[in-house]
Amino acid sequence: MAYRRGFVDNLAMRRIEVKQLDYDLTPVGGLALVGHYLKALTPQWAKLDGVLPVRGGVSNSDVLRSYLGLLVQGKSDFDAVENYRGDKFFKEALGISLLPSSPTLRQRLDAQAGAMFEHVPGMIERLLGSQRPDYGVLPCGWLPLDVNTFAMDNGGTVKEGVGRTYAGVDGYCPLAAYLGSYGFCLELALRPGVQHSTRETDFNLERVIPLAQRLSAAGPKAPILARLDSGFDSVALMRSIESCNQAGQPQVDWLIKWNPRSVDRAALLARLDAEPDTRWHKPRAGKRVTVWEEAIKVEGVSRPLRRVLRLIERDVDRSGQQLIVPELELEGWTTSLLEGQFSADKIMALYADHGTHEQFHSEFKTDLDLERLPSGKFDTNYLVCQLAALAMNILRLMGQRGLLGPDAPVRHPAKRRRIKTVMQELIYRAGRVIEHGRRLILGLGANDRAAKAFARLNGELFAPSS
């Protein structure tokens, strides 16, 4: 028993004393890196303040910088800015002259949102255009542009625009556009919950596709492949996409899932069985699959288009249960990609890869804490979504440059880091804030495993503007 008591005593924790130090610390040293990206937007900040000047007090550029400083930490609540009142590092890191209070932040966004969100797309273009990141070109050589809507649950509120969404919850259905396989967001356009996917999408595509073309021309110089689900199966949208093919710009192709609507599947099955050229594949007992193509024409589109179709008949379900009535599943994909370059199987694989963008939706809703938007006003929430797209791109750039090298903190191998991982490894860095010789120094701990990657990234970002 004596040995056992001594063993337990040796495991006892030493008492930890807590006291407040007489020098400044910061738990979010990564804001120093964010500040470099915001500094690259200096012309946009100057333009914003020139168009929307204030007679006194906090400038509009400082308002947006402050809120971006919250978003990159995964904080969307306006009241969170109060935690940084008197925090010199927060202001210095983000280039803020005067930090707004929570009421000022909320009131300014409510009053100026309609005029402010016109400036955010230019910020996104300048940020990505100046950094020229690896967007993630597909193995086939095309640069994907994934466009889709998703549901934000804001049930139990009386916010403007909240309605019943396709997901069966009360909230919003924003439209998001992601460039490349690594999820750089070109637009996050807030929409009322009841708005149909295709409504006003042509206006979004008129902005987003030319932006994608300009970024591709400045970077990978790859053709664009717009991928959309069946909610966007519209001849008008196909014409809108095709109209973006202008001389001197990267080519734009599209891959849109077909909406079979009122097709009689039983009659189609009978027709296919009667055609001698129909080839059936049987992956298992009780299931057969056939794939074929059809040439289609769209008014206003001169080049050849085709539709890849797949019909699946199941007499037995996957658990072995015999079905009284066969189950018929019909799918199709309309595309401008040429048959000689892309087989039917490759078209289906390209669309399956489109599903990756669902992960990016999740990062907005969970990592950036935007499932429930902070304001009751629709325009303010619209601006919040656009700023969130800018914040996501900043974090994505930080992750691509800072967390994939040999000096990065130990993580499983990947081509893209989740936004939450970037926050954990680069934003939430504890450091001592030191002022010396008119310099502001961020001192990282001797035991900080991310210090080498952090210092390298800081040097790379600071060098162009030094």
TORVEX-797553 format. One record per residue (C-alpha): residue in three letters; x negated, z negated, y negated. Coordinates in pm, whole numbers. Each point is the difference from the previous one (the first is absolute). Last residue first. Layout:
kese->Ala; xx->X; zz->Z; yy->Y .
...
This chain:
kese->Ser; xx->-907; zz->4826; yy->-4593 .
kese->Ser; xx->318; zz->198; yy->67 .
kese->Pro; xx->-114; zz->189; yy->309 .
kese->Ala; xx->-201; zz->-301; yy->134 .
kese->Phe; xx->276; zz->-262; yy->-11 .
kese->Leu; xx->198; zz->135; yy->294 .
kese->Glu; xx->-301; zz->40; yy->230 .
kese->Gly; xx->-145; zz->-338; yy->-102 .
kese->Asn; xx->330; zz->-180; yy->60 .
kese->Leu; xx->33; zz->169; yy->339 .
kese->Arg; xx->-348; zz->-115; yy->102 .
kese->Ala; xx->58; zz->-355; yy->-127 .
kese->Phe; xx->328; zz->-29; yy->193 .
kese->Ala; xx->-147; zz->149; yy->319 .
kese->Lys; xx->-289; zz->-246; yy->-15 .
kese->Ala; xx->221; zz->-298; yy->-93 .
kese->Ala; xx->259; zz->53; yy->275 .
kese->Arg; xx->-149; zz->-260; yy->236 .
kese->Asp; xx->8; zz->-268; yy->-273 .
kese->Asn; xx->-217; zz->-289; yy->125 .
kese->Ala; xx->-234; zz->2; yy->-301 .
kese->Gly; xx->308; zz->0; yy->-225 .
kese->Leu; xx->67; zz->266; yy->-259 .
kese->Gly; xx->-103; zz->-40; yy->-364 .
kese->Leu; xx->191; zz->215; yy->-246 .
kese->Ile; xx->-211; zz->44; yy->-313 .
kese->Leu; xx->125; zz->66; yy->-352 .
kese->Arg; xx->-282; zz->104; yy->-232 .
kese->Arg; xx->-54; zz->-91; yy->-363 .
kese->Gly; xx->-321; zz->-177; yy->105 .
kese->His; xx->173; zz->-210; yy->264 .
kese->Glu; xx->366; zz->-54; yy->83 .
kese->Ile; xx->58; zz->-106; yy->361 .
kese->Val; xx->321; zz->27; yy->204 .
kese->Arg; xx->-44; zz->-149; yy->346 .
kese->Gly; xx->155; zz->197; yy->282 .
kese->Ala; xx->267; zz->-4; yy->265 .
kese->Arg; xx->90; zz->343; yy->130 .
kese->Tyr; xx->369; zz->77; yy->55 .
kese->Ile; xx->-11; zz->361; yy->-120 .
kese->Leu; xx->-263; zz->139; yy->240 .
kese->Glu; xx->56; zz->-122; yy->358 .
kese->Gln; xx->353; zz->-140; yy->-6 .
kese->Met; xx->138; zz->247; yy->-253 .
kese->Val; xx->-159; zz->296; yy->177 .
kese->Thr; xx->142; zz->-124; yy->331 .
kese->Lys; xx->348; zz->-22; yy->-151 .
kese->Ile; xx->-31; zz->361; yy->-119 .
kese->Arg; xx->-72; zz->113; yy->357 .
kese->Arg; xx->-342; zz->150; yy->56 .
kese->Arg; xx->-42; zz->368; yy->85 .
kese->Lys; xx->-234; zz->185; yy->235 .
kese->Ala; xx->-29; zz->-298; yy->234 .
kese->Pro; xx->-252; zz->-199; yy->205 .
kese->His; xx->107; zz->-363; yy->60 .
kese->Arg; xx->-107; zz->-235; yy->-277 .
kese->Val; xx->-322; zz->-186; yy->-86 .
kese->Pro; xx->-44; zz->-14; yy->-377 .
kese->Ala; xx->-146; zz->323; yy->-142 .
kese->Asp; xx->-378; zz->58; yy->-9 .
kese->Pro; xx->13; zz->290; yy->249 .
kese->Gly; xx->260; zz->184; yy->-214 .
kese->Leu; xx->378; zz->23; yy->43 .
kese->Leu; xx->115; zz->-291; yy->-215 .
kese->Gly; xx->-127; zz->77; yy->-349 .
kese->Arg; xx->54; zz->370; yy->-67 .
kese->Gln; xx->321; zz->65; yy->193 .
kese->Gly; xx->138; zz->-348; yy->-67 .
kese->Met; xx->-66; zz->11; yy->-372 .
kese->Leu; xx->158; zz->344; yy->-26 .
kese->Arg; xx->308; zz->-124; yy->189 .
kese->Leu; xx->22; zz->-303; yy->-229 .
kese->Ile; xx->-5; zz->222; yy->-309 .
kese->Asn; xx->249; zz->240; yy->160 .
kese->Met; xx->237; zz->-286; yy->84 .
kese->Ala; xx->-18; zz->-129; yy->-358 .
kese->Leu; xx->93; zz->344; yy->-138 .
kese->Ala; xx->294; zz->25; yy->241 .
kese->Ala; xx->101; zz->-355; yy->-96 .
kese->Leu; xx->-6; zz->106; yy->-365 .
kese->Gln; xx->254; zz->269; yy->88 .
kese->Cys; xx->216; zz->-250; yy->186 .
kese->Val; xx->-11; zz->-250; yy->-289 .
kese->Leu; xx->99; zz->279; yy->-241 .
kese->Tyr; xx->310; zz->75; yy->208 .
kese->Asn; xx->73; zz->-375; yy->18 .
kese->Thr; xx->-1; zz->-11; yy->-380 .
kese->Asp; xx->225; zz->305; yy->-19 .
kese->Phe; xx->250; zz->-152; yy->247 .
kese->Lys; xx->39; zz->-331; yy->-182 .
kese->Gly; xx->49; zz->-318; yy->205 .
kese->Ser; xx->-373; zz->-44; yy->33 .
kese->Pro; xx->-241; zz->-121; yy->269 .
kese->Leu; xx->54; zz->249; yy->285 .
kese->Arg; xx->72; zz->-136; yy->346 .
kese->Glu; xx->-205; zz->175; yy->269 .
kese->Leu; xx->-280; zz->30; yy->-253 .
kese->Asp; xx->-242; zz->-268; yy->122 .
kese->Leu; xx->-308; zz->226; yy->-27 .
kese->Asp; xx->-101; zz->-67; yy->363 .
kese->Thr; xx->361; zz->-19; yy->125 .
kese->Lys; xx->217; zz->271; yy->-157 .
kese->Phe; xx->-268; zz->233; yy->-126 .
kese->Glu; xx->-214; zz->-35; yy->311 .
kese->Ser; xx->304; zz->63; yy->219 .
kese->His; xx->67; zz->334; yy->-170 .
kese->Phe; xx->-363; zz->93; yy->73 .
kese->Gln; xx->49; zz->-77; yy->369 .
kese->Glu; xx->301; zz->234; yy->7 .
kese->His; xx->-239; zz->273; yy->-117 .
kese->Thr; xx->-146; zz->18; yy->351 .
kese->Gly; xx->320; zz->171; yy->118 .
kese->His; xx->-125; zz->336; yy->-133 .
kese->Asp; xx->-233; zz->10; yy->301 .
kese->Ala; xx->307; zz->85; yy->210 .
kese->Tyr; xx->57; zz->297; yy->-233 .
kese->Leu; xx->-346; zz->139; yy->67 .
kese->Ala; xx->46; zz->-54; yy->374 .
kese->Met; xx->326; zz->196; yy->-3 .
kese->Ile; xx->-166; zz->288; yy->-184 .
kese->Lys; xx->-295; zz->-11; yy->242 .
kese->Asp; xx->233; zz->28; yy->298 .
kese->Ala; xx->173; zz->301; yy->-156 .
kese->Ser; xx->-335; zz->171; yy->-50 .
kese->Phe; xx->-169; zz->8; yy->-339 .
kese->Gln; xx->-244; zz->268; yy->-113 .
kese->Gly; xx->170; zz->313; yy->137 .
kese->Glu; xx->345; zz->-142; yy->-67 .
kese->Leu; xx->-66; zz->-36; yy->-372 .
kese->Leu; xx->87; zz->-321; yy->-180 .
kese->Ser; xx->310; zz->43; yy->-220 .
kese->Thr; xx->191; zz->-262; yy->195 .
kese->Thr; xx->343; zz->-108; yy->118 .
kese->Trp; xx->-4; zz->-266; yy->272 .
kese->Gly; xx->269; zz->-49; yy->263 .
kese->Glu; xx->149; zz->-263; yy->227 .
kese->Leu; xx->284; zz->0; yy->254 .
kese->Glu; xx->63; zz->-287; yy->243 .
kese->Leu; xx->257; zz->52; yy->276 .
kese->Glu; xx->110; zz->-283; yy->230 .
kese->Pro; xx->163; zz->114; yy->322 .
kese->Val; xx->344; zz->-152; yy->68 .
kese->Ile; xx->32; zz->-240; yy->296 .
kese->Leu; xx->-359; zz->-117; yy->-46 .
kese->Gln; xx->-200; zz->-120; yy->303 .
kese->Gln; xx->-199; zz->-315; yy->-79 .
kese->Gly; xx->-372; zz->33; yy->77 .
kese->Ser; xx->-128; zz->-225; yy->-279 .
kese->Arg; xx->-108; zz->300; yy->-208 .
kese->Asp; xx->351; zz->146; yy->5 .
kese->Val; xx->115; zz->252; yy->259 .
kese->Asp; xx->181; zz->324; yy->-80 .
kese->Arg; xx->-204; zz->47; yy->-318 .
kese->Glu; xx->-14; zz->333; yy->-185 .
kese->Ile; xx->-255; zz->47; yy->-279 .
kese->Leu; xx->21; zz->292; yy->-241 .
kese->Arg; xx->-293; zz->84; yy->-229 .
kese->Leu; xx->-4; zz->237; yy->-294 .
kese->Val; xx->-276; zz->152; yy->-214 .
kese->Arg; xx->136; zz->175; yy->-306 .
kese->Arg; xx->-178; zz->287; yy->-167 .
kese->Leu; xx->-74; zz->136; yy->-344 .
kese->Pro; xx->-138; zz->337; yy->-107 .
kese->Arg; xx->-102; zz->42; yy->-367 .
kese->Ser; xx->249; zz->108; yy->-266 .
kese->Val; xx->167; zz->-330; yy->-84 .
kese->Gly; xx->282; zz->38; yy->-257 .
kese->Glu; xx->272; zz->10; yy->263 .
kese->Val; xx->-121; zz->-170; yy->314 .
kese->Lys; xx->-45; zz->200; yy->319 .
kese->Ile; xx->-48; zz->-132; yy->350 .
kese->Ala; xx->-203; zz->102; yy->305 .
kese->Glu; xx->87; zz->-205; yy->309 .
kese->Glu; xx->-223; zz->-194; yy->233 .
kese->Trp; xx->30; zz->-155; yy->346 .
kese->Val; xx->-54; zz->-329; yy->181 .
kese->Thr; xx->171; zz->-108; yy->321 .
kese->Val; xx->14; zz->-346; yy->153 .
kese->Arg; xx->131; zz->-134; yy->331 .
kese->Lys; xx->81; zz->-354; yy->112 .
kese->Gly; xx->161; zz->-127; yy->322 .
kese->Ala; xx->-328; zz->-37; yy->191 .
kese->Arg; xx->-298; zz->-5; yy->-232 .
kese->Pro; xx->-192; zz->221; yy->-247 .
kese->Lys; xx->212; zz->303; yy->97 .
kese->His; xx->-85; zz->300; yy->-221 .
kese->Trp; xx->255; zz->276; yy->-40 .
kese->Arg; xx->-79; zz->356; yy->-100 .
kese->Thr; xx->274; zz->218; yy->-144 .
kese->Asp; xx->-84; zz->371; yy->34 .
kese->Pro; xx->284; zz->67; yy->248 .
kese->Glu; xx->269; zz->-100; yy->-254 .
kese->Ala; xx->311; zz->-144; yy->166 .
kese->Asp; xx->-139; zz->-356; yy->4 .
kese->Leu; xx->-76; zz->31; yy->-372 .
kese->Arg; xx->355; zz->108; yy->-77 .
kese->Ala; xx->150; zz->-286; yy->204 .
kese->Leu; xx->-224; zz->-251; yy->-177 .
kese->Leu; xx->103; zz->136; yy->-341 .
kese->Ala; xx->367; zz->-32; yy->95 .
kese->Ala; xx->-57; zz->-363; yy->101 .
kese->Arg; xx->-195; zz->-70; yy->-321 .
kese->Asp; xx->273; zz->126; yy->-232 .
kese->Val; xx->-187; zz->-12; yy->-335 .
kese->Ser; xx->186; zz->-202; yy->-266 .
kese->Arg; xx->-300; zz->-149; yy->-190 .
kese->Pro; xx->-316; zz->126; yy->167 .
kese->Asn; xx->-214; zz->-148; yy->-285 .
kese->Trp; xx->-342; zz->168; yy->21 .
kese->Lys; xx->-315; zz->-200; yy->-62 .
kese->Ile; xx->-196; zz->147; yy->-287 .
kese->Leu; xx->-354; zz->135; yy->22 .
kese->Trp; xx->-124; zz->159; yy->-319 .
kese->Asp; xx->-276; zz->221; yy->-131 .
kese->Val; xx->-167; zz->-10; yy->-342 .
kese->Gln; xx->-301; zz->217; yy->-78 .
kese->Pro; xx->-267; zz->-144; yy->-227 .
kese->Gln; xx->30; zz->121; yy->-362 .
kese->Gly; xx->-156; zz->311; yy->-160 .
kese->Ala; xx->314; zz->210; yy->26 .
kese->Gln; xx->317; zz->-206; yy->30 .
kese->Asn; xx->171; zz->-139; yy->307 .
kese->Cys; xx->211; zz->-271; yy->-160 .
kese->Ser; xx->314; zz->218; yy->26 .
kese->Glu; xx->-18; zz->-39; yy->380 .
kese->Ile; xx->66; zz->-373; yy->-26 .
kese->Ser; xx->308; zz->53; yy->-217 .
kese->Arg; xx->125; zz->277; yy->228 .
kese->Met; xx->-30; zz->-233; yy->299 .
kese->Leu; xx->175; zz->-272; yy->-199 .
kese->Ala; xx->295; zz->232; yy->-75 .
kese->Val; xx->25; zz->100; yy->366 .
kese->Ser; xx->46; zz->-366; yy->91 .
kese->Asp; xx->-111; zz->-210; yy->295 .
kese->Phe; xx->-113; zz->-300; yy->-210 .
kese->Gly; xx->181; zz->-265; yy->207 .
kese->Ser; xx->-153; zz->168; yy->305 .
kese->Asp; xx->-346; zz->-139; yy->-75 .
kese->Leu; xx->-265; zz->135; yy->-237 .
kese->Arg; xx->-357; zz->124; yy->39 .
kese->Ala; xx->-169; zz->193; yy->-283 .
kese->Leu; xx->-318; zz->170; yy->124 .
kese->Ile; xx->-246; zz->69; yy->-283 .
kese->Pro; xx->-288; zz->246; yy->32 .
kese->Ala; xx->-350; zz->-151; yy->-25 .
kese->Lys; xx->-244; zz->-2; yy->-290 .
kese->Pro; xx->-126; zz->-345; yy->110 .
kese->Gly; xx->-42; zz->-131; yy->-354 .
kese->Ala; xx->83; zz->154; yy->-339 .
kese->Ala; xx->228; zz->267; yy->151 .
kese->Ser; xx->160; zz->-267; yy->221 .
kese->Leu; xx->72; zz->-220; yy->-301 .
kese->Arg; xx->149; zz->292; yy->-193 .
kese->Gln; xx->213; zz->107; yy->297 .
kese->Ala; xx->127; zz->-354; yy->59 .
kese->Leu; xx->101; zz->-20; yy->-368 .
kese->Pro; xx->174; zz->338; yy->29 .
kese->Ile; xx->188; zz->-140; yy->305 .
kese->Val; xx->99; zz->-330; yy->-162 .
kese->Arg; xx->160; zz->113; yy->-324 .
kese->Glu; xx->228; zz->284; yy->115 .
kese->Leu; xx->47; zz->-193; yy->325 .
kese->Asn; xx->161; zz->-291; yy->-185 .
kese->Phe; xx->236; zz->235; yy->-185 .
kese->Asp; xx->94; zz->168; yy->330 .
kese->Thr; xx->75; zz->-344; yy->140 .
kese->Glu; xx->287; zz->-42; yy->-249 .
kese->Arg; xx->246; zz->-59; yy->287 .
kese->Thr; xx->-161; zz->85; yy->334 .
kese->Ser; xx->-26; zz->-357; yy->129 .
kese->His; xx->353; zz->-106; yy->-95 .
kese->Gln; xx->39; zz->-270; yy->-266 .
kese->Val; xx->193; zz->-312; yy->109 .
kese->Gly; xx->-289; zz->-244; yy->-39 .
kese->Pro; xx->-81; zz->111; yy->-351 .
kese->Arg; xx->-338; zz->170; yy->-29 .
kese->Leu; xx->-351; zz->-116; yy->-93 .
kese->Ala; xx->-268; zz->268; yy->-11 .
kese->Leu; xx->-323; zz->-98; yy->173 .
kese->Glu; xx->-232; zz->289; yy->-75 .
kese->Leu; xx->-348; zz->127; yy->81 .
kese->Cys; xx->-80; zz->-268; yy->257 .
kese->Phe; xx->-333; zz->32; yy->183 .
kese->Gly; xx->84; zz->-56; yy->366 .
kese->Tyr; xx->-306; zz->55; yy->219 .
kese->Ser; xx->130; zz->315; yy->172 .
kese->Gly; xx->12; zz->185; yy->-329 .
kese->Leu; xx->232; zz->-18; yy->-300 .
kese->Tyr; xx->295; zz->-238; yy->16 .
kese->Ala; xx->335; zz->62; yy->-172 .
kese->Ala; xx->257; zz->-280; yy->-19 .
kese->Leu; xx->370; zz->19; yy->-83 .
kese->Pro; xx->166; zz->-334; yy->-71 .
kese->Cys; xx->316; zz->-105; yy->184 .
kese->Tyr; xx->128; zz->-321; yy->-165 .
kese->Gly; xx->195; zz->-301; yy->121 .
kese->Asp; xx->296; zz->-108; yy->208 .
kese->Val; xx->-75; zz->34; yy->371 .
kese->Gly; xx->133; zz->243; yy->263 .
kese->Ala; xx->-319; zz->205; yy->31 .
kese->Tyr; xx->168; zz->298; yy->-171 .
kese->Thr; xx->26; zz->-218; yy->-311 .
kese->Arg; xx->300; zz->-185; yy->-145 .
kese->Gly; xx->-56; zz->-47; yy->-371 .
kese->Val; xx->-228; zz->-164; yy->-257 .
kese->Gly; xx->-34; zz->223; yy->-305 .
kese->Glu; xx->-4; zz->-275; yy->-263 .
kese->Lys; xx->-70; zz->-341; yy->149 .
kese->Val; xx->295; zz->-217; yy->103 .
kese->Thr; xx->-177; zz->-172; yy->289 .
kese->Gly; xx->101; zz->-115; yy->349 .
kese->Gly; xx->-174; zz->293; yy->168 .
kese->Asn; xx->-322; zz->138; yy->-143 .
kese->Asp; xx->-124; zz->162; yy->323 .
kese->Met; xx->-229; zz->290; yy->-85 .
kese->Ala; xx->77; zz->309; yy->209 .
kese->Phe; xx->-228; zz->298; yy->49 .
kese->Thr; xx->-18; zz->355; yy->-131 .
kese->Asn; xx->-238; zz->273; yy->115 .
kese->Val; xx->-277; zz->236; yy->-104 .
kese->Asp; xx->-323; zz->48; yy->193 .
kese->Leu; xx->-252; zz->233; yy->-164 .
kese->Pro; xx->-250; zz->97; yy->269 .
kese->Leu; xx->-329; zz->177; yy->-80 .
kese->Trp; xx->-38; zz->297; yy->235 .
kese->Gly; xx->-319; zz->74; yy->195 .
kese->Cys; xx->141; zz->-14; yy->356 .
kese->Pro; xx->-179; zz->-334; yy->55 .
kese->Leu; xx->212; zz->-145; yy->-285 .
kese->Val; xx->-174; zz->-84; yy->-329 .
kese->Gly; xx->-35; zz->-372; yy->-71 .
kese->Tyr; xx->6; zz->-69; yy->-373 .
kese->Asp; xx->-376; zz->-54; yy->-24 .
kese->Pro; xx->-19; zz->-117; yy->-358 .
kese->Arg; xx->-53; zz->211; yy->-315 .
kese->Gln; xx->-55; zz->-304; yy->-228 .
kese->Ser; xx->71; zz->174; yy->-333 .
kese->Gly; xx->295; zz->201; yy->130 .
kese->Leu; xx->148; zz->-300; yy->179 .
kese->Leu; xx->1; zz->-220; yy->-310 .
kese->Arg; xx->82; zz->285; yy->-241 .
kese->Glu; xx->298; zz->110; yy->208 .
kese->Ile; xx->134; zz->-354; yy->43 .
kese->Met; xx->-36; zz->-71; yy->-372 .
kese->Gly; xx->178; zz->324; yy->-89 .
kese->Pro; xx->286; zz->-99; yy->232 .
kese->Val; xx->19; zz->-339; yy->-182 .
kese->His; xx->59; zz->132; yy->-354 .
kese->Glu; xx->367; zz->99; yy->38 .
kese->Phe; xx->65; zz->-348; yy->141 .
kese->Met; xx->-63; zz->-155; yy->-340 .
kese->Ala; xx->282; zz->159; yy->-202 .
kese->Gly; xx->288; zz->-117; yy->218 .
kese->Ala; xx->-176; zz->-330; yy->72 .
kese->Gln; xx->-32; zz->-93; yy->-370 .
kese->Ala; xx->262; zz->-272; yy->-56 .
kese->Asp; xx->21; zz->-144; yy->351 .
kese->Leu; xx->-377; zz->19; yy->44 .
kese->Arg; xx->-55; zz->-172; yy->-334 .
kese->Gln; xx->256; zz->-271; yy->76 .
kese->Arg; xx->-146; zz->-84; yy->342 .
kese->Leu; xx->-362; zz->-14; yy->-113 .
kese->Thr; xx->88; zz->-187; yy->-319 .
kese->Pro; xx->204; zz->-257; yy->195 .
kese->Ser; xx->-290; zz->-50; yy->249 .
kese->Ser; xx->-260; zz->-35; yy->-273 .
kese->Pro; xx->-213; zz->298; yy->-90 .
kese->Leu; xx->-381; zz->-5; yy->21 .
kese->Leu; xx->-178; zz->126; yy->-311 .
kese->Ser; xx->-307; zz->225; yy->10 .
kese->Ile; xx->25; zz->97; yy->367 .
kese->Gly; xx->-293; zz->192; yy->150 .
kese->Leu; xx->96; zz->-81; yy->359 .
kese->Ala; xx->-305; zz->-212; yy->83 .
kese->Glu; xx->-19; zz->-158; yy->-345 .
kese->Lys; xx->364; zz->-109; yy->-3 .
kese->Phe; xx->6; zz->-146; yy->351 .
kese->Phe; xx->-344; zz->-157; yy->-57 .
kese->Lys; xx->112; zz->-178; yy->-315 .
kese->Asp; xx->283; zz->-188; yy->169 .
kese->Gly; xx->181; zz->-168; yy->-292 .
kese->Arg; xx->338; zz->115; yy->126 .
kese->Tyr; xx->-69; zz->133; yy->348 .
kese->Asn; xx->257; zz->-201; yy->198 .
kese->Glu; xx->266; zz->106; yy->-251 .
kese->Val; xx->-31; zz->359; yy->128 .
kese->Ala; xx->182; zz->-105; yy->319 .
kese->Asp; xx->324; zz->-28; yy->-199 .
kese->Phe; xx->42; zz->380; yy->11 .
kese->Asp; xx->40; zz->-6; yy->378 .
kese->Ser; xx->-166; zz->299; yy->172 .
kese->Lys; xx->-298; zz->-176; yy->157 .
kese->Gly; xx->-193; zz->178; yy->277 .
kese->Gln; xx->-336; zz->-66; yy->-163 .
kese->Val; xx->-30; zz->361; yy->-114 .
kese->Leu; xx->346; zz->-44; yy->-152 .
kese->Leu; xx->-101; zz->-292; yy->-222 .
kese->Gly; xx->-290; zz->179; yy->-170 .
kese->Leu; xx->228; zz->303; yy->-33 .
kese->Tyr; xx->234; zz->-222; yy->-201 .
kese->Ser; xx->-277; zz->-100; yy->-237 .
kese->Arg; xx->-122; zz->358; yy->-44 .
kese->Leu; xx->356; zz->111; yy->-77 .
kese->Val; xx->51; zz->-262; yy->-272 .
kese->Asp; xx->-351; zz->57; yy->-138 .
kese->Ser; xx->79; zz->372; yy->-38 .
kese->Asn; xx->321; zz->-91; yy->-181 .
kese->Ser; xx->-193; zz->-199; yy->-258 .
kese->Val; xx->56; zz->-374; yy->-28 .
kese->Gly; xx->58; zz->-137; yy->-349 .
kese->Gly; xx->53; zz->198; yy->-316 .
kese->Arg; xx->154; zz->317; yy->-135 .
kese->Val; xx->26; zz->162; yy->344 .
kese->Pro; xx->-82; zz->364; yy->75 .
kese->Leu; xx->179; zz->204; yy->267 .
kese->Val; xx->-139; zz->356; yy->-27 .
kese->Gly; xx->-347; zz->-109; yy->-111 .
kese->Asp; xx->-5; zz->-299; yy->233 .
kese->Leu; xx->83; zz->224; yy->296 .
kese->Lys; xx->-254; zz->263; yy->-104 .
kese->Ala; xx->-274; zz->-261; yy->-28 .
kese->Trp; xx->86; zz->-138; yy->345 .
kese->Gln; xx->-2; zz->352; yy->145 .
kese->Pro; xx->-339; zz->80; yy->-154 .
kese->Thr; xx->-142; zz->-329; yy->141 .
kese->Leu; xx->115; zz->71; yy->356 .
kese->Ala; xx->-351; zz->-31; yy->147 .
kese->Lys; xx->1; zz->-355; yy->-138 .
kese->Leu; xx->288; zz->-80; yy->233 .
kese->Tyr; xx->-213; zz->99; yy->300 .
kese->His; xx->-286; zz->-220; yy->-117 .
kese->Gly; xx->242; zz->-288; yy->-62 .
kese->Val; xx->117; zz->11; yy->361 .
kese->Leu; xx->-356; zz->-77; yy->106 .
kese->Ala; xx->-16; zz->-309; yy->-224 .
kese->Leu; xx->345; zz->-91; yy->129 .
kese->Gly; xx->-171; zz->-54; yy->335 .
kese->Gly; xx->-115; zz->-342; yy->-119 .
kese->Val; xx->347; zz->-135; yy->68 .
kese->Pro; xx->-47; zz->-373; yy->74 .
kese->Thr; xx->-179; zz->-56; yy->-332 .
kese->Leu; xx->-224; zz->-288; yy->-98 .
kese->Asp; xx->-82; zz->-138; yy->-345 .
kese->Tyr; xx->-237; zz->-288; yy->-64 .
kese->Asp; xx->59; zz->-374; yy->-45 .
kese->Leu; xx->111; zz->-58; yy->357 .
kese->Gln; xx->327; zz->-158; yy->103 .
kese->Lys; xx->-25; zz->-249; yy->283 .
kese->Val; xx->106; zz->-18; yy->362 .
kese->Glu; xx->-171; zz->-217; yy->260 .
kese->Ile; xx->-2; zz->103; yy->362 .
kese->Arg; xx->-35; zz->-287; yy->248 .
kese->Arg; xx->-210; zz->92; yy->299 .
kese->Met; xx->198; zz->117; yy->295 .
kese->Ala; xx->-1; zz->-203; yy->323 .
kese->Leu; xx->-152; zz->180; yy->295 .
kese->Asn; xx->-281; zz->-252; yy->40 .
kese->Asp; xx->258; zz->-279; yy->7 .
kese->Val; xx->181; zz->168; yy->289 .
kese->Phe; xx->-320; zz->18; yy->206 .
kese->Gly; xx->-80; zz->-362; yy->-82 .
kese->Arg; xx->342; zz->-108; yy->123 .
kese->Arg; xx->-45; zz->197; yy->326 .
kese->Tyr; xx->-340; zz->-153; yy->66 .
kese->Ala; xx->139; zz->-350; yy->-52 .
kese->Met; xx->287; zz->74; yy->237 .
